[in-house]
Amino acid sequence: MIDSKLAKIIEGKKVLFITPSDIDYIRNRQEIDILEQVAYKLDVIAPRSASGVKPTGIKQILTTGLKIIATNINRYDVIFIGGIPQLIMPLVKIRFPRAVLIIDFFISIYDTLVCDRKILSPANPLCLILKKLDRNALAGADHVIVDTFEHAAYFSGMFGVDRSKMTVVYLEADRRLYSPRIVERPHELRSKFIVFFFGAMNPLQGADVILDAARTLENHPNIVFILIGPYEKIKGFEQYRQLTNVRFPARWIPQEEIADYIAMSDVCLAGHFNAAVTKASRVIPGKAYSYLAMNRPVIFGENPANRELFPIAEKNVHFVKMSNPQALADKILALACALRRS
């Protein structure tokens, strides 16, 4: 569903969507779909990876910048920046000074590097630069898209952005890729209860919590965990490498293959499970929308953002206390037992 405030801004306009992140990233796909519905004309500048959605890198940023420079500045009424707008916004402002500027502020660079991944200490002088990047992006935009009301409140308090120019647009699954289907399992997994998770293995996702739960359930040989993503980033990964009930089939794979794994799974883990990262309680995991679109049972971390969409547990929606591997293990075991009885 298109938000009326957003529709009014872009309806009948010539729009350029720009992002330095992969075009197949769920948020980019959703926003392109929204723009296609109401814009008079839409062009897109975005990188694409043939081997699956990957994090934004220097090559994508530079390529995107060169395309922005080569674009005719008079062809567009509205510029919509997705992905990480802070990285390209200064160039966009120079190239398109008269266009209405909309940004998706899904990611705060300061919050990600300092509070989430803890790459920098809050006392590091570089943090002032990161905060300024975030603040300037929010101040320079005519309209700001955020993903939850929890995030809107946080950005307003942290960066002083006017709440009236923020619109909450929840993620949606790309149903061209994610829809209910039956997928034949590999022979060795046909009798197993499959628990599935995929992600970038960032701290807020709590992959270590998932693996601690797997270790608790190692004496249940019928339960198998499948994790896809850059597993070497998981905190303390070496201690989990030898778990007999965990599979790490790939670091990155195309979304079509992700959909196949979801289809063959008995329960999918959304999270976020790390209570120590405050951002984990402000963001609804994007993967959850894909899981639910494929009609799979999903386990969420108990937090305010997830409760925005799911105020009460419902079919296929389950909650566990964050940072609690035992609670996660108990919920998985209960679902496995219920399936066995049915």
C-alpha positions in Angstrom: 0.0 0.0 0.0 1.3 3.5 -0.9 1.4 6.1 1.8 -0.8 9.0 0.8 1.8 11.6 1.7 4.4 9.9 -0.4 2.0 9.3 -3.3 1.2 13.0 -3.4 4.9 14.0 -3.7 5.6 11.6 -6.6 2.3 11.3 -8.4 2.7 12.3 -12.1 6.3 13.3 -11.6 9.5 12.3 -13.5 11.5 10.4 -10.8 15.0 9.1 -10.7 15.7 6.4 -8.1 19.3 6.2 -7.0 21.0 3.7 -4.7 24.6 2.6 -4.2 23.3 -0.7 -2.7 22.2 -3.8 -4.7 19.0 -3.3 -6.8 17.8 -6.7 -5.5 18.0 -5.6 -1.9 14.4 -6.0 -0.5 14.0 -2.4 0.4 15.2 -1.1 -3.0 12.8 -3.5 -4.8 9.9 -2.4 -2.7 10.5 1.3 -3.3 11.0 0.9 -7.0 7.6 -0.9 -7.1 6.0 2.0 -5.2 7.5 4.5 -7.6 6.4 2.6 -10.7 2.8 2.6 -9.5 2.5 6.4 -9.3 5.3 8.2 -11.0 4.8 9.5 -14.6 8.3 8.3 -15.5 10.9 6.3 -13.5 14.6 5.7 -14.2 16.9 3.8 -11.9 20.6 4.0 -11.1 21.6 0.9 -9.0 24.2 -1.8 -9.1 23.3 -5.5 -9.5 25.2 -8.6 -8.3 24.7 -11.8 -10.3 25.8 -13.9 -7.3 23.3 -12.7 -4.7 22.6 -9.5 -2.7 25.9 -8.3 -1.2 26.8 -5.3 1.1 27.6 -2.0 -0.5 31.2 -1.6 -1.4 33.6 1.1 -2.8 33.1 -0.1 -6.4 29.3 0.2 -6.2 29.6 3.7 -4.7 32.1 4.9 -7.3 30.1 3.4 -10.2 26.9 5.0 -8.9 28.7 8.4 -8.6 29.9 8.3 -12.2 26.4 7.5 -13.4 25.0 10.4 -11.4 27.5 12.8 -13.0 26.6 11.5 -16.5 22.8 12.0 -15.9 20.9 14.9 -17.4 20.0 17.2 -14.5 16.9 18.6 -16.2 15.1 15.3 -16.8 13.7 14.8 -13.3 11.3 16.4 -10.8 12.0 14.1 -7.9 15.2 12.3 -6.8 14.6 9.3 -4.5 17.8 7.9 -2.8 17.6 4.4 -1.4 20.1 2.2 0.3 22.6 4.5 2.2 21.8 8.0 1.0 24.6 9.6 3.1 27.2 8.2 0.8 26.0 9.9 -2.4 23.8 12.7 -1.2 26.3 15.5 -1.5 26.9 14.7 -5.1 23.1 14.4 -5.8 22.5 17.8 -4.2 25.1 19.4 -6.5 23.8 17.6 -9.6 20.1 18.1 -8.9 19.7 21.3 -6.9 16.1 22.0 -8.0 14.6 18.5 -7.7 12.5 17.4 -4.7 14.7 15.1 -2.7 13.4 12.0 -0.9 15.6 9.7 1.1 15.1 6.3 2.7 16.9 6.6 6.0 16.9 2.9 6.7 20.5 3.0 8.0 22.2 5.5 10.2 26.0 5.2 9.6 26.7 6.4 13.2 24.3 3.9 14.7 25.5 1.1 12.6 29.3 1.5 13.1 29.2 2.8 16.7 26.2 1.2 18.4 25.5 -1.9 16.4 28.9 -3.2 15.1 31.0 -1.3 17.7 33.7 -0.7 15.1 34.2 2.7 16.7 34.0 3.9 20.3 31.6 6.8 20.9 34.7 8.7 22.1 36.4 8.4 18.8 36.6 11.8 17.0 35.5 10.1 13.8 32.1 9.7 15.4 31.5 13.4 15.1 31.9 13.1 11.3 29.6 10.1 11.1 26.9 12.0 13.1 27.3 15.0 10.8 26.9 12.8 7.7 23.6 11.4 9.2 22.4 14.8 10.4 23.2 16.5 7.1 21.4 13.8 5.1 18.2 14.2 7.2 18.3 18.0 7.2 19.0 18.2 3.4 16.1 15.9 2.4 12.6 17.3 1.7 11.1 14.0 2.8 12.4 11.0 4.8 11.2 7.4 4.7 11.8 5.3 7.7 11.0 1.7 8.4 9.4 1.8 11.9 7.9 4.3 14.3 10.6 3.2 16.8 13.2 4.3 14.3 11.4 7.6 13.6 11.4 8.5 17.3 15.1 7.6 17.6 16.2 9.6 14.6 14.1 12.6 15.8 15.8 12.5 19.2 19.3 11.7 18.0 19.6 14.0 15.0 16.8 16.6 15.5 14.9 15.7 12.4 11.4 17.1 12.1 8.9 14.3 12.6 6.5 15.9 10.2 8.7 15.2 7.2 9.1 11.5 8.1 6.9 8.7 6.8 6.9 5.2 8.1 6.9 2.6 5.2 7.1 -1.0 6.5 9.0 -3.4 4.4 7.2 -5.9 2.1 8.4 -9.1 0.5 9.0 -9.3 -3.2 6.2 -11.7 -4.0 7.7 -12.3 -7.5 10.4 -14.3 -5.6 8.8 -15.2 -2.3 5.5 -17.1 -2.4 4.4 -20.5 -1.0 5.8 -23.4 -2.9 7.0 -27.0 -2.4 10.7 -27.7 -2.9 12.2 -31.2 -2.8 14.7 -31.5 0.0 18.1 -33.1 -0.4 18.0 -36.8 0.7 20.0 -36.2 3.9 17.5 -33.6 5.1 14.2 -35.4 4.2 13.5 -36.6 7.7 14.8 -33.5 9.6 13.1 -30.6 11.2 14.9 -27.7 9.5 15.6 -24.4 11.2 16.6 -21.7 8.7 18.4 -18.3 9.0 20.1 -16.0 6.5 21.7 -12.6 6.9 24.8 -10.5 7.0 25.6 -11.9 10.4 25.8 -8.4 11.9 25.8 -8.3 15.7 22.2 -7.1 16.1 21.0 -10.2 14.3 22.3 -12.5 17.1 23.6 -15.4 15.0 25.7 -16.4 18.1 22.4 -16.7 20.1 21.1 -18.9 17.3 24.2 -21.1 17.4 24.1 -21.3 21.2 20.5 -22.6 20.9 21.7 -25.1 18.3 24.3 -26.3 20.7 21.6 -26.8 23.3 19.7 -28.9 20.8 22.6 -31.0 19.6 21.3 -34.0 21.4 18.1 -33.9 19.1 19.5 -35.3 15.9 16.3 -34.7 14.0 16.7 -30.9 14.3 19.1 -29.3 11.8 20.0 -25.6 11.6 20.9 -24.1 8.2 22.6 -20.7 8.2 23.5 -18.7 5.1 25.7 -15.7 5.2 29.3 -14.6 6.0 29.5 -17.0 8.9 33.1 -16.1 9.8 31.7 -12.7 11.1 29.8 -14.5 13.8 31.1 -13.7 17.3 33.2 -16.7 18.5 32.5 -18.6 15.3 35.3 -21.2 15.8 33.5 -22.6 18.9 30.5 -23.4 16.7 32.3 -24.8 13.6 32.1 -28.4 14.9 28.4 -28.5 15.8 27.0 -31.6 14.2 23.5 -30.2 13.8 24.5 -27.0 11.9 25.1 -26.5 8.2 26.8 -23.5 6.6 26.1 -24.1 2.9 27.1 -20.7 1.5 28.2 -17.1 2.3 26.1 -15.5 -0.5 23.5 -17.0 -2.9 20.9 -15.5 -5.2 17.5 -14.7 -3.7 15.9 -17.4 -5.8 18.0 -20.0 -3.9 17.2 -18.3 -0.6 13.5 -18.8 -1.4 14.1 -22.5 -2.0 15.7 -22.8 1.4 12.8 -21.0 3.0 10.3 -23.3 1.3 12.0 -26.5 2.5 12.3 -25.2 6.1 10.0 -26.0 9.0 10.7 -22.8 11.0 12.6 -19.6 10.0 14.4 -17.3 12.4 13.9 -13.6 12.0 15.2 -12.0 15.2 16.7 -9.7 16.0 18.0 -11.7 19.0 20.8 -9.5 20.4 19.4 -7.4 23.2 22.8 -5.7 23.8 22.4 -3.8 20.5 19.7 -1.2 21.0 19.1 -0.9 17.2 17.9 -4.5 17.3 14.7 -3.4 19.1 14.0 -0.5 16.6 14.1 -2.6 13.3 11.8 -5.3 12.0 14.0 -7.8 10.2 13.5 -7.6 6.5 13.8 -11.4 6.1 10.7 -11.8 8.2 8.5 -10.5 5.4 9.9 -13.0 3.0 9.4 -15.9 5.5 5.8 -14.9 6.1 5.1 -14.4 2.4 6.1 -18.0 1.9 3.8 -19.1 4.8 6.5 -20.4 7.0 6.5 -20.2 10.8 8.7 -17.4 12.1 10.4 -16.8 15.4 10.9 -13.1 16.3 12.8 -11.5 19.1 10.5 -9.9 21.7 10.9 -6.1 21.1 8.9 -2.9 20.4 9.6 -2.8 16.7 8.4 -6.3 16.0 5.3 -5.6 18.1 4.4 -2.7 15.9 3.3 -5.1 13.2 2.5 -8.1 15.4 0.9 -6.7 18.7 -0.2 -10.3 19.5 1.2 -13.7 18.4 -0.7 -15.2 15.5 -0.5 -18.0 13.1 3.2 -18.5 12.0 4.3 -15.7 14.4 6.2 -16.6 17.6 8.2 -14.5 20.0 11.1 -15.3 22.3 13.1 -13.2 24.8 16.1 -11.6 23.1 19.7 -12.8 24.0 18.2 -16.0 25.5 19.5 -19.1 23.6 17.6 -21.4 26.0 14.3 -19.6 25.2 15.0 -19.9 21.5 15.9 -23.6 21.8 12.7 -24.3 23.8 10.5 -22.6 21.2 12.2 -24.5 18.4 11.8 -27.8 20.2 8.2 -27.1 21.0 7.5 -26.4 17.3 9.3 -29.6 16.3 7.3 -31.6 18.7 4.0 -30.0 17.6 4.9 -30.9 13.9 5.7 -34.5 14.9 2.3 -34.8 16.6 0.3 -33.3 13.7 
